Amino acid sequence: MKANPRTVVLYLGMIGFIVLSFGAISSYGTTYLRAPQAIDGRYALSGPTIDRCFAKPPLLIVGQSTGLR
């Protein structure tokens, strides 16, 4: 079975676009997006819906992480 040249060009173009997009997004992420160094503590959640469901004791999120270095 012989491959249609237009189909081959289409697939190569799509693969090239995906590779270039992944490279650009990865470069942006490593340059501009940074995680905080450390997350530690207790954080209370509040809001009208949460307060009705979890009145006592208050709903807490306990965060413990070393972060990225």
MMTF fields as JSON, N, C-alpha, C and O atoms, coordinates in Angstrom:
{
  "mmtfVersion": "1.0.0",
  "mmtfProducer": "UNKNOWN",
  "numBonds": 275,
  "numAtoms": 276,
  "numGroups": 69,
  "numChains": 1,
  "numModels": 1,
  "chainsPerModel": [1],
  "groupsPerChain": [69],
  "chainIdList": ["A"],
  "bondAtomList": [4, 2, 8, 6, 12, 10, 16, 14, 20, 18, 24, 22, 28, 26, 32, 30, 36, 34, 40, 38, 44, 42, 48, 46, 52, 50, 56, 54, 60, 58, 64, 62, 68, 66, 72, 70, 76, 74, 80, 78, 84, 82, 88, 86, 92, 90, 96, 94, 100, 98, 104, 102, 108, 106, 112, 110, 116, 114, 120, 118, 124, 122, 128, 126, 132, 130, 136, 134, 140, 138, 144, 142, 148, 146, 152, 150, 156, 154, 160, 158, 164, 162, 168, 166, 172, 170, 176, 174, 180, 178, 184, 182, 188, 186, 192, 190, 196, 194, 200, 198, 204, 202, 208, 206, 212, 210, 216, 214, 220, 218, 224, 222, 228, 226, 232, 230, 236, 234, 240, 238, 244, 242, 248, 246, 252, 250, 256, 254, 260, 258, 264, 262, 268, 266, 272, 270],
  "bondOrderList": [1, 1, 1, 1, 1, 1, 1, 1, 1, 1, 1, 1, 1, 1, 1, 1, 1, 1, 1, 1, 1, 1, 1, 1, 1, 1, 1, 1, 1, 1, 1, 1, 1, 1, 1, 1, 1, 1, 1, 1, 1, 1, 1, 1, 1, 1, 1, 1, 1, 1, 1, 1, 1, 1, 1, 1, 1, 1, 1, 1, 1, 1, 1, 1, 1, 1, 1, 1],
  "groupList": [{"groupName": "MET", "atomNameList": ["N", "CA", "C", "O"], "elementList": ["N", "C", "C", "O"], "formalChargeList": [0, 0, 0, 0], "bondAtomList": [1, 0, 2, 1, 3, 2], "bondOrderList": [1, 1, 2], "singleLetterCode": "M", "chemCompType": "L-PEPTIDE LINKING"}, {"groupName": "LYS", "atomNameList": ["N", "CA", "C", "O"], "elementList": ["N", "C", "C", "O"], "formalChargeList": [0, 0, 0, 0], "bondAtomList": [1, 0, 2, 1, 3, 2], "bondOrderList": [1, 1, 2], "singleLetterCode": "K", "chemCompType": "L-PEPTIDE LINKING"}, {"groupName": "ALA", "atomNameList": ["N", "CA", "C", "O"], "elementList": ["N", "C", "C", "O"], "formalChargeList": [0, 0, 0, 0], "bondAtomList": [1, 0, 2, 1, 3, 2], "bondOrderList": [1, 1, 2], "singleLetterCode": "A", "chemCompType": "L-PEPTIDE LINKING"}, {"groupName": "ASN", "atomNameList": ["N", "CA", "C", "O"], "elementList": ["N", "C", "C", "O"], "formalChargeList": [0, 0, 0, 0], "bondAtomList": [1, 0, 2, 1, 3, 2], "bondOrderList": [1, 1, 2], "singleLetterCode": "N", "chemCompType": "L-PEPTIDE LINKING"}, {"groupName": "PRO", "atomNameList": ["N", "CA", "C", "O"], "elementList": ["N", "C", "C", "O"], "formalChargeList": [0, 0, 0, 0], "bondAtomList": [1, 0, 2, 1, 3, 2], "bondOrderList": [1, 1, 2], "singleLetterCode": "P", "chemCompType": "L-PEPTIDE LINKING"}, {"groupName": "ARG", "atomNameList": ["N", "CA", "C", "O"], "elementList": ["N", "C", "C", "O"], "formalChargeList": [0, 0, 0, 0], "bondAtomList": [1, 0, 2, 1, 3, 2], "bondOrderList": [1, 1, 2], "singleLetterCode": "R", "chemCompType": "L-PEPTIDE LINKING"}, {"groupName": "THR", "atomNameList": ["N", "CA", "C", "O"], "elementList": ["N", "C", "C", "O"], "formalChargeList": [0, 0, 0, 0], "bondAtomList": [1, 0, 2, 1, 3, 2], "bondOrderList": [1, 1, 2], "singleLetterCode": "T", "chemCompType": "L-PEPTIDE LINKING"}, {"groupName": "VAL", "atomNameList": ["N", "CA", "C", "O"], "elementList": ["N", "C", "C", "O"], "formalChargeList": [0, 0, 0, 0], "bondAtomList": [1, 0, 2, 1, 3, 2], "bondOrderList": [1, 1, 2], "singleLetterCode": "V", "chemCompType": "L-PEPTIDE LINKING"}, {"groupName": "LEU", "atomNameList": ["N", "CA", "C", "O"], "elementList": ["N", "C", "C", "O"], "formalChargeList": [0, 0, 0, 0], "bondAtomList": [1, 0, 2, 1, 3, 2], "bondOrderList": [1, 1, 2], "singleLetterCode": "L", "chemCompType": "L-PEPTIDE LINKING"}, {"groupName": "TYR", "atomNameList": ["N", "CA", "C", "O"], "elementList": ["N", "C", "C", "O"], "formalChargeList": [0, 0, 0, 0], "bondAtomList": [1, 0, 2, 1, 3, 2], "bondOrderList": [1, 1, 2], "singleLetterCode": "Y", "chemCompType": "L-PEPTIDE LINKING"}, {"groupName": "GLY", "atomNameList": ["N", "CA", "C", "O"], "elementList": ["N", "C", "C", "O"], "formalChargeList": [0, 0, 0, 0], "bondAtomList": [1, 0, 2, 1, 3, 2], "bondOrderList": [1, 1, 2], "singleLetterCode": "G", "chemCompType": "PEPTIDE LINKING"}, {"groupName": "ILE", "atomNameList": ["N", "CA", "C", "O"], "elementList": ["N", "C", "C", "O"], "formalChargeList": [0, 0, 0, 0], "bondAtomList": [1, 0, 2, 1, 3, 2], "bondOrderList": [1, 1, 2], "singleLetterCode": "I", "chemCompType": "L-PEPTIDE LINKING"}, {"groupName": "PHE", "atomNameList": ["N", "CA", "C", "O"], "elementList": ["N", "C", "C", "O"], "formalChargeList": [0, 0, 0, 0], "bondAtomList": [1, 0, 2, 1, 3, 2], "bondOrderList": [1, 1, 2], "singleLetterCode": "F", "chemCompType": "L-PEPTIDE LINKING"}, {"groupName": "SER", "atomNameList": ["N", "CA", "C", "O"], "elementList": ["N", "C", "C", "O"], "formalChargeList": [0, 0, 0, 0], "bondAtomList": [1, 0, 2, 1, 3, 2], "bondOrderList": [1, 1, 2], "singleLetterCode": "S", "chemCompType": "L-PEPTIDE LINKING"}, {"groupName": "GLN", "atomNameList": ["N", "CA", "C", "O"], "elementList": ["N", "C", "C", "O"], "formalChargeList": [0, 0, 0, 0], "bondAtomList": [1, 0, 2, 1, 3, 2], "bondOrderList": [1, 1, 2], "singleLetterCode": "Q", "chemCompType": "L-PEPTIDE LINKING"}, {"groupName": "ASP", "atomNameList": ["N", "CA", "C", "O"], "elementList": ["N", "C", "C", "O"], "formalChargeList": [0, 0, 0, 0], "bondAtomList": [1, 0, 2, 1, 3, 2], "bondOrderList": [1, 1, 2], "singleLetterCode": "D", "chemCompType": "L-PEPTIDE LINKING"}, {"groupName": "CYS", "atomNameList": ["N", "CA", "C", "O"], "elementList": ["N", "C", "C", "O"], "formalChargeList": [0, 0, 0, 0], "bondAtomList": [1, 0, 2, 1, 3, 2], "bondOrderList": [1, 1, 2], "singleLetterCode": "C", "chemCompType": "L-PEPTIDE LINKING"}],
  "groupTypeList": [0, 1, 2, 3, 4, 5, 6, 7, 7, 8, 9, 8, 10, 0, 11, 10, 12, 11, 7, 8, 13, 12, 10, 2, 11, 13, 13, 9, 10, 6, 6, 9, 8, 5, 2, 4, 14, 2, 11, 15, 10, 5, 9, 2, 8, 13, 10, 4, 6, 11, 15, 5, 16, 12, 2, 1, 4, 4, 8, 8, 11, 7, 10, 14, 13, 6, 10, 8, 5],
  "groupIdList": [1, 2, 3, 4, 5, 6, 7, 8, 9, 10, 11, 12, 13, 14, 15, 16, 17, 18, 19, 20, 21, 22, 23, 24, 25, 26, 27, 28, 29, 30, 31, 32, 33, 34, 35, 36, 37, 38, 39, 40, 41, 42, 43, 44, 45, 46, 47, 48, 49, 50, 51, 52, 53, 54, 55, 56, 57, 58, 59, 60, 61, 62, 63, 64, 65, 66, 67, 68, 69],
  "secStructList": [7, 7, 7, 7, 2, 2, 2, 2, 2, 2, 2, 2, 2, 2, 2, 2, 2, 2, 2, 2, 2, 2, 2, 2, 2, 2, 2, 2, 2, 2, 2, 2, 7, 7, 7, 7, 1, 7, 3, 3, 3, 3, 3, 3, 7, 7, 7, 2, 2, 2, 2, 2, 2, 7, 7, 1, 1, 7, 7, 3, 3, 3, 3, 3, 3, 7, 7, 7, 7],
  "xCoordList": [0.844, 0.0, 0.89, 1.806, 0.628, 1.44, 0.808, -0.407, 1.659, 1.17, 0.896, 1.668, -0.193, -0.546, 0.388, 0.481, 1.08, 2.011, 1.34, 1.954, 0.094, -0.606, -0.861, -0.79, -1.158, -1.386, -0.088, -0.091, 1.016, 2.315, 2.685, 3.147, 2.481, 2.785, 1.894, 2.359, 0.625, -0.295, 0.169, 0.22, 0.504, 0.935, 2.259, 2.419, 3.194, 4.472, 4.265, 4.918, 3.364, 3.068, 2.445, 2.794, 1.524, 0.895, 1.901, 1.898, 2.751, 3.763, 4.735, 5.103, 5.151, 6.044, 5.402, 6.056, 4.123, 3.413, 3.342, 3.544, 3.061, 2.972, 4.323, 4.397, 5.383, 6.727, 7.11, 7.636, 6.856, 7.175, 6.317, 6.817, 5.046, 4.17, 4.631, 4.667, 4.98, 5.45, 6.726, 6.883, 7.635, 8.877, 8.622, 9.234, 7.724, 7.416, 6.737, 7.072, 5.8, 5.088, 6.033, 5.963, 6.902, 7.867, 8.837, 9.174, 9.285, 10.193, 9.526, 10.137, 8.281, 7.543, 7.376, 7.58, 7.006, 6.779, 8.029, 7.957, 9.167, 10.393, 10.883, 11.603, 10.513, 10.96, 10.059, 10.566, 8.736, 7.815, 7.018, 6.525, 6.871, 6.036, 6.912, 7.691, 6.783, 7.578, 6.664, 5.729, 6.934, 6.188, 6.795, 7.986, 5.993, 6.545, 7.559, 7.475, 8.499, 9.556, 9.007, 9.452, 8.059, 7.523, 6.074, 5.708, 5.275, 3.883, 3.731, 3.943, 3.369, 3.212, 2.231, 2.356, 1.278, 0.348, -1.063, -1.333, -1.948, -3.37, -4.134, -3.943, -4.989, -5.747, -7.229, -7.689, -7.97, -9.408, -10.169, -9.894, -11.121, -11.988, -13.283, -13.858, -13.738, -15.011, -15.773, -15.193, -17.062, -17.958, -19.361, -19.543, -20.362, -21.73, -22.101, -22.792, -21.659, -22.002, -21.19, -21.725, -19.917, -19.054, -19.453, -19.459, -19.789, -20.156, -21.407, -21.497, -22.371, -23.585, -23.301, -23.872, -22.427, -22.168, -21.206, -21.379, -20.202, -19.163, -19.086, -18.09, -20.121, -20.15, -19.138, -18.366, -19.141, -18.226, -17.657, -18.436, -16.442, -15.346, -15.165, -15.673, -14.458, -14.271, -13.446, -12.594, -13.721, -13.019, -11.612, -11.446, -10.604, -9.209, -8.518, -8.781, -7.637, -6.727, -5.348, -4.873, -4.705, -3.363, -2.4, -2.424, -1.55, -0.594, 0.803, 1.298, 1.434, 2.806, 3.554, 3.275, 4.482, 5.227, 6.578, 6.714, 7.559, 8.88, 9.036, 9.985, 8.138, 8.23, 9.312, 9.871, 9.589, 10.615, 11.862, 11.775, 12.969, 14.236, 15.082, 16.185],
  "yCoordList": [-1.166, 0.0, 1.231, 1.339, 2.143, 3.339, 4.48, 4.68, 5.221, 6.328, 7.542, 7.856, 8.209, 9.431, 10.544, 10.747, 11.27, 12.315, 13.416, 13.957, 13.75, 14.777, 14.318, 15.116, 13.043, 12.499, 12.495, 12.826, 12.123, 12.112, 13.52, 13.712, 14.506, 15.894, 16.36, 17.049, 15.987, 16.358, 15.78, 16.504, 14.494, 13.869, 14.448, 14.682, 14.68, 15.276, 16.693, 17.103, 17.425, 18.774, 18.753, 19.57, 17.825, 17.729, 17.314, 17.863, 16.362, 15.929, 17.066, 17.278, 17.792, 18.93, 20.017, 20.602, 20.293, 21.297, 20.892, 21.726, 19.635, 19.156, 19.243, 19.656, 18.868, 18.93, 20.373, 20.655, 21.285, 22.702, 23.288, 24.059, 22.936, 23.428, 22.933, 23.705, 21.672, 21.12, 21.811, 22.113, 22.067, 22.762, 24.172, 24.608, 24.893, 26.267, 26.302, 27.144, 25.415, 25.385, 24.967, 25.525, 24.011, 23.596, 24.719, 24.927, 25.438, 26.559, 27.654, 28.202, 27.98, 28.982, 28.552, 29.353, 27.292, 26.792, 26.832, 27.221, 26.443, 26.457, 27.875, 28.104, 28.832, 30.21, 30.986, 31.69, 30.884, 31.773, 31.142, 31.869, 29.833, 29.201, 28.576, 27.664, 29.061, 28.556, 28.2, 28.937, 27.083, 26.677, 27.373, 27.686, 27.614, 28.189, 27.239, 26.024, 27.785, 26.965, 25.993, 24.848, 26.431, 25.539, 25.907, 27.082, 24.903, 25.094, 24.331, 23.12, 25.039, 24.378, 25.176, 26.395, 24.515, 25.196, 24.674, 23.711, 25.342, 24.988, 26.138, 27.3, 25.806, 26.8, 26.489, 25.42, 27.424, 27.225, 27.617, 28.652, 26.785, 27.081, 27.681, 27.192, 28.737, 29.331, 29.749, 29.99, 29.827, 30.197, 29.822, 29.055, 30.342, 30.072, 28.588, 28.109, 27.87, 26.449, 25.623, 24.718, 25.924, 25.163, 25.406, 24.475, 26.654, 26.969, 26.218, 25.827, 26.01, 25.276, 23.791, 23.167, 23.232, 21.792, 21.441, 20.431, 22.275, 21.983, 23.127, 23.849, 23.296, 24.421, 24.22, 25.128, 23.047, 22.799, 21.412, 20.479, 21.216, 22.179, 22.728, 22.136, 23.837, 24.385, 23.431, 22.692, 23.468, 22.602, 23.151, 24.304, 22.329, 22.737, 21.927, 20.736, 22.581, 21.898, 22.008, 23.105, 20.86, 20.851, 20.625, 19.578, 21.61, 21.508, 21.286, 22.053, 20.238, 19.954, 19.552, 18.508, 20.363, 20.09, 20.763, 21.823, 20.159, 20.78, 21.701, 22.484, 21.64, 22.511, 22.034, 20.948, 22.85, 22.536, 23.359, 24.513, 22.779, 23.495, 23.465, 24.011],
  "zCoordList": [0.0, 0.0, 0.0, 0.815, -0.898, -1.037, -0.235, -0.264, 0.481, 1.306, 0.432, -0.474, 0.708, 0.015, 0.509, 1.719, -0.372, 0.06, 0.886, 1.806, 0.57, 1.352, 2.776, 3.711, 2.947, 4.283, 5.088, 6.273, 4.449, 5.125, 5.578, 6.703, 4.703, 5.061, 6.212, 7.12, 6.175, 7.251, 8.592, 9.587, 8.631, 9.875, 10.365, 11.563, 9.477, 9.877, 10.413, 11.372, 9.796, 10.284, 11.668, 12.521, 11.898, 13.224, 14.285, 15.387, 13.973, 14.933, 15.226, 16.381, 14.211, 14.415, 15.256, 16.119, 15.012, 15.8, 17.268, 18.151, 17.532, 18.92, 19.603, 20.76, 18.927, 19.509, 19.814, 20.89, 18.889, 19.121, 20.239, 21.058, 20.284, 21.356, 22.713, 23.671, 22.812, 24.076, 24.521, 25.704, 23.598, 23.939, 24.431, 25.406, 23.769, 24.177, 25.539, 26.372, 25.775, 27.058, 28.184, 29.279, 27.938, 28.95, 29.275, 30.441, 28.272, 28.492, 29.305, 30.222, 28.984, 29.74, 31.193, 32.105, 31.412, 32.763, 33.62, 34.786, 33.08, 33.874, 34.129, 35.101, 33.286, 33.466, 34.41, 35.283, 34.27, 34.975, 36.107, 36.97, 36.142, 37.154, 38.229, 37.952, 39.439, 40.562, 41.724, 42.038, 42.351, 43.542, 44.757, 44.759, 45.78, 47.005, 47.636, 47.457, 48.361, 48.957, 50.004, 50.072, 50.809, 51.83, 52.127, 52.146, 52.353, 52.753, 54.065, 54.115, 55.11, 56.396, 57.232, 57.345, 57.803, 58.681, 58.537, 57.819, 59.243, 59.223, 58.582, 58.94, 57.644, 56.906, 57.054, 56.654, 57.627, 57.838, 56.576, 55.969, 56.192, 55.06, 55.578, 56.55, 54.928, 55.332, 54.086, 53.027, 54.239, 53.156, 53.56, 54.506, 52.867, 53.284, 53.253, 54.152, 52.249, 52.147, 53.134, 53.774, 53.26, 54.159, 55.607, 56.412, 55.949, 57.333, 57.783, 58.947, 56.89, 57.26, 57.469, 58.364, 56.652, 56.737, 57.87, 58.553, 58.059, 59.043, 60.047, 60.091, 60.846, 61.777, 62.907, 63.217, 63.518, 64.627, 64.49, 64.294, 64.571, 64.53, 63.12, 62.168, 62.96, 61.615, 60.75, 61.244, 59.455, 58.511, 58.297, 57.901, 58.558, 58.429, 57.355, 57.189, 56.63, 55.725, 56.34, 56.633, 56.536, 57.104, 55.96, 55.314, 55.71, 54.62, 55.148, 55.974, 54.669, 55.038, 53.777, 53.188, 53.375, 52.167, 52.254, 52.865, 51.656, 51.639, 50.455, 50.416, 49.484, 48.307, 47.352, 47.509, 46.381, 45.384, 45.678, 46.097, 45.462, 45.699, 44.463, 44.457]
}
